[in-house]
Amino acid sequence: AQKITQTQPGMFVQEKEAVTLDCTYDTSDQSYGLFWYKQPSSGEMIFLIYQGSYDEQNATEGRYSLNFQKARKSANLVISASQLGDSAMYFCAMEGGGFKTIFGAGTRLFVKA
Amino acid sequence: SAVISQKPSRDICQRGTSLTIQCQVDSQVTMMFWYRQQPGQSLTLIATANQGSEATYESGFVIDKFPISRPNLTFSTLTVSNMSPEDSSIYLCSVLGTENTEAFFGQGTRLTVV
C-alpha cells in the first residue's frame, strides 16, 4: 500500500527566510510521481511542484524546490524567501498505481512578519 | 492544463436529504476523482469515475451512500445520500493532466449538514 507521511502539523518561519516542509513516502511501485499542493483558507488546491520518480534532477518552480532523496523515500518542499502569502496548508501527495493521488496529513505554515 | 467547474460551491442541507455535486471539465479526461476533506483533515479519495463503467470506490465508501455518474468524458456528479452531520466536509473533484504530472481540482463544495 502507498502512504504519505508529513510529520510537521505546523511550522513557523520568519518572512524572507527559507523553510523546509518534510514529506516521506512509501510505495512498492517503481514509477510514481510526487506533488506538493498549497491550500489557503479559501479551500482551493493550488499545484506547486512535481517530481517524477525517474527524474534525476530535483524539481524547481520559482521559489519552490523539491529535495528528492529516492533512497530515503523523502520529498521535502523548500520554500525560499518566504512571504506572508505563503501562510497556508501544504500537502504532499503521490500518484502511483491506478493514477490515484493520495495525500499526506498536511503541514500548516505560518509566516511571521 | 484543465479547468474544472464545480457546483454548488457551498450548501447547507437538512439531515436525511441528498445533495448532488456537479463537476464539469473543459477537456476530455479518462478518469475523474472525487475526494472528501473533513474539517481540519487531509483529502481522502472517495472513488474514481470512469466513463462508461461503474465508479471504483475506496475502502470505507460505498455506492449507496455516494452514487457517482459519469455520462461523458467531461462531466461527473457525486451524490451524498441520506446525509448526516458527519458528512459535513469539503468535496472536491479532480482530474490528472495529460502527462500525469499535475492533478487539477475543482473549487470544492463546502457542505454543512444540520
Interface residues (C-beta under 8 A of the other chain):
Chain A: G33 F35 Y37 G43 E44 M45 F47 Y50 G52 F91 A93 E95 G98 F99 K100 T101 I102 F103 G104 A105 G106
Chain B: M31 F33 Q41 S42 L43 T44 L45 T48 I90 L92 S94 L96 N100 T101 E102 A103 F104 F105 Q107 G108 R110
